Amino acid sequence: MKGDRVEIVIDAGGTPRTYEVIATKAGRRVEITTGRGIIEVSEVTRTGTPVRTARFMSSRILALVEHPADDHSAGRT
């Protein structure tokens, strides 16, 4: 849904850095997958095609915060 957002805070050598992956258009969503020490955050279409992907080493992640879209910002009633 438009409005889905994930914030990723990583340890970048002493200073934390924050990244965001946001579902930018209606019908898109943000998915998180894990495996083999890698966290992958992707913006995907309704059909599951990835539009944008960010990969992070799980040992460097300090926080991963999911902000789901509320029904009002997505245009639903």
KOLLUMFI-273645 format. One record per residue: residue in three letters; x, y, z of N, C-alpha, C, O, CB in turn. Coordinates in steps of 0.05 Angstrom, whole numbers, plus 32768, in hexadecimal, padded with zeros to 4 digits. Atoms other than C-alpha are relative to their C-alpha. Glycine has a CB too. Example, Ala and Ser with C-alpha at 12.3 -4.5 7.8 and 13.67 -1.06 7.14 Angstrom:
ALA80127FE8800080F67FA6809C80128018800080278018800D7FEC80018019 SER7FF07FE87FFF81117FEB808F7FF18016800E7FFB802C8012800980097FE3 
END
This chain:
MET80117FE8800080008000800080118019800080278019800C7FED80008018 LYS7FF17FE77FFF801780467FF480018009801D7FED800A802A7FF380157FED GLY7FFC7FF77FE5803380608035800F7FEC801180187FF380277FE58005800C ASP7FEF80137FF180558020804C801D800B8000802680167FEC7FFF7FE37FF3 ARG7FE67FF57FFD80998033806680107FEF801380057FE680278000801E8009 VAL7FEE800E7FEF80D5801080858018801180058024801A7FF180077FE47FF5 GLU7FE87FF27FF9810D803380AA80157FEC8009800F7FDA80197FFB80158016 ILE7FEA80127FF88150801080B180168011800B802080247FFD800A7FEF7FE8 VAL7FEA7FF27FF38185802A80E180177FED800180157FD7800D7FF8800B801D ILE7FE98012800081CA800D80D78018800E800D80198026800F80087FF87FE3 ASP7FE77FF77FF5820E801480F9801380047FEA801C7FF07FDD800B7FEC8016 ALA7FEE7FFB8016823B803680C7801B8009800B8024801F80057FF480167FEE GLY7FE67FF97FF6827D803580EC800080158016801080278016801180097FEA GLY80017FEE7FE9826A8059812C7FE980147FFF7FE0801D80148019800F8001 THR80177FEE80028232808581127FE97FF17FF37FED7FE57FDE8007801A7FF0 PRO8017800D800C81EC806B81047FF7800F7FE77FF780287FE77FE97FFD8014 ARG800C7FF4801881CE807780BF7FE57FF47FFD7FE07FDD800280127FFA7FE6 THR801C800880038184807480AF7FF97FFF7FE27FFF80127FD37FED8012800F TYR800A8003801B8166805B806E7FE27FFA80017FD87FEF8014800F7FE97FF0 GLU801D80058001811D805980597FF97FF47FE480047FFC7FD07FF0801A8004 VAL800B800B801980F9802E80257FE2800580037FD57FFC801680077FE17FFC ILE801C7FF77FFF80B4804A80157FF17FF77FE77FFC7FF87FD17FFE801F8003 ALA801280078017807B80307FEA7FF6801A7FF57FE6802880017FE87FED8009 THR80057FE5800B8076806C7FBC7FE680037FF07FDD80197FEC801780077FEF LYS80197FFF80108038805A7F927FEB7FEE800C7FF17FDB801A80067FF97FE3 ALA801680117FF77FF4803D7FA080037FE47FF5800B7FE07FDE7FE5800D7FF7 GLY7FFD801B80087FF47FF27F9D801B7FF38005801E7FDB80037FFA7FFE7FE3 ARG7FE6800B7FF9803C7FEA7FB180027FFB801E7FF48007802E801780137FF7 ARG7FFB80067FE480557FCE7FF3801D7FFB8005802D7FF97FF27FEF7FE78009 VAL7FE580057FF880957FC4801980027FE5800D7FF37FDF801F800B80178012 GLU7FFC801B7FF580AE7F7D8027801C7FFE800B802F800980007FFA7FEB7FEB ILE7FE680057FF380E67F66805580067FE27FFF7FF57FD280068001800B801D THR7FF8801C8000810C7F25804B801B7FFE800D802B8010800C80017FF57FE3 THR7FE780047FF281457F088073800C7FE57FF67FFD7FD37FEF7FFD8000801E GLY7FF38019800881787ED38062801E80037FFE802880167FF27FF57FF67FE6 ARG7FE38001800281C27EC2806A800E801A8008802180227FFC80087FF97FE4 GLY7FF37FE87FF681D37F0080927FF980197FF18006802E7FF6801D7FFC8000 ILE80087FE8801081B17F3080617FE3800680057FD27FF3800480067FFB7FE2 ILE801B7FF77FFE81727F58806C7FFA80107FE6800980227FDF7FFB80128019 GLU80077FF3801981507F6D802B7FE5800D80037FD18000800A80007FEB7FE8 VAL80197FF17FFF811B7FA380297FF980097FE4800980177FD7800280198014 SER80077FFA801C80F57FAA7FE77FE5800D7FFE7FD38007800D80007FE67FF0 GLU801A7FF5800780BE7FD57FCB7FF77FEF7FE880057FED7FD48002801F7FF8 VAL80098011801580947FA77FA07FE480097FF67FD5801680057FFE7FE3800B THR801A7FFA800C80587FAE7F727FEB7FEC80097FF17FDA8018800280017FE1 ARG801680137FF980157F8B7F7880077FE47FF77FFF7FD080057FE680097FF4 THR7FFA801B800A80307F517F4F80197FF4800C801F7FDD8007800480027FE2 GLY7FE8800A7FF2806E7F4A7F7A801A80067FF3802F7FFC7FFB7FFE7FE38003 THR7FE87FF8800D80A07F697F4B800F801580108003802A80167FFA800A7FE3 PRO7FF27FEB7FF180D67F8E7F71800680197FF0800F80177FD9801B7FF4800B VAL7FFB7FE7800D80DD7FD77F60801B800B800A802B80157FFA7FE980148005 ARG7FE87FF57FF381147FEB7F9180077FED80167FF67FE480257FFB801D800A THR7FF780137FEB813E7FC07FC08018800C800E802A8017800280067FE57FF4 ALA7FE97FF87FF0816D7FD07FF980097FE880107FF87FDA801B7FFA80188013 ARG7FF680177FF1819A7F9B80198014800A80158024801C8010800F7FEC7FED PHE7FF07FF97FE981BC7FA0805C800A7FE7800E7FFD7FD3800F7FF180128014 MET7FF680157FF081E97F7380857FF28000801B7FF080158028801F80028003 SER800F80017FE781C17F5B80C180108007801880068011802C7FF37FE58003 SER7FEF7FF97FE981FD7F6480EF8003801E8004800B8026801A801B7FF37FFD ARG7FFD7FE37FFF81FD7FAF80E07FE6800E80077FE68026800D800A800A7FE6 ILE801A7FF37FFC81B37FBC80EB7FFC8004801E7FFD7FF2802E7FE97FEF7FF5 LEU80067FF97FE581A37FE0812C7FE2800080057FD97FF7801A800B801C8007 ALA801D7FFF7FFE81587FE9811F7FF37FFD7FE57FFE80087FD17FF68019800F LEU80108002801881257FD680EB7FE3800580087FD77FF5801680047FE37FF2 VAL801A7FF87FF780E37FFA80F37FED80017FE97FF2800E7FD58001801C800E GLU80148001801580A57FEB80C97FEA801480087FE08013801E7FF57FE47FFC HIS80167FED7FFD8071802380C17FEB7FF97FEB7FEC80027FD5800A801D7FFD PRO8014800780138034800480A07FEE80187FFA7FEB802A800B7FEE7FE9800A ALA80127FEA800880058032807A7FE67FFD800F7FDC7FE780127FFB80007FE1 ASP801B80017FF57FC68044809E7FEB80027FEA7FF2800B7FD47FFC80178015 ASP8014800280157F85803C80797FF9801B7FF47FF1801C7FDD7FE77FF3800B HIS80087FE5800A7F78808780728014800B7FED800C80187FD97FFC80138018 SER7FEC7FF580127FBA8099805180017FF07FE6800B7FFB7FD2801C8000800D ALA7FFF801080197FB28061801E7FE780057FEF7FE47FF87FDA80027FE28007 GLY80177FFA800F7F70807D80067FE87FEF80057FD47FF07FF780067FFF7FE3 ARG801680117FF97F43804B80277FEE800D80157FF780208023800A7FE5800B THR80127FF57FEC7F07805A80527FF77FEB80147FE77FF180267FE8800D7FF3 
END
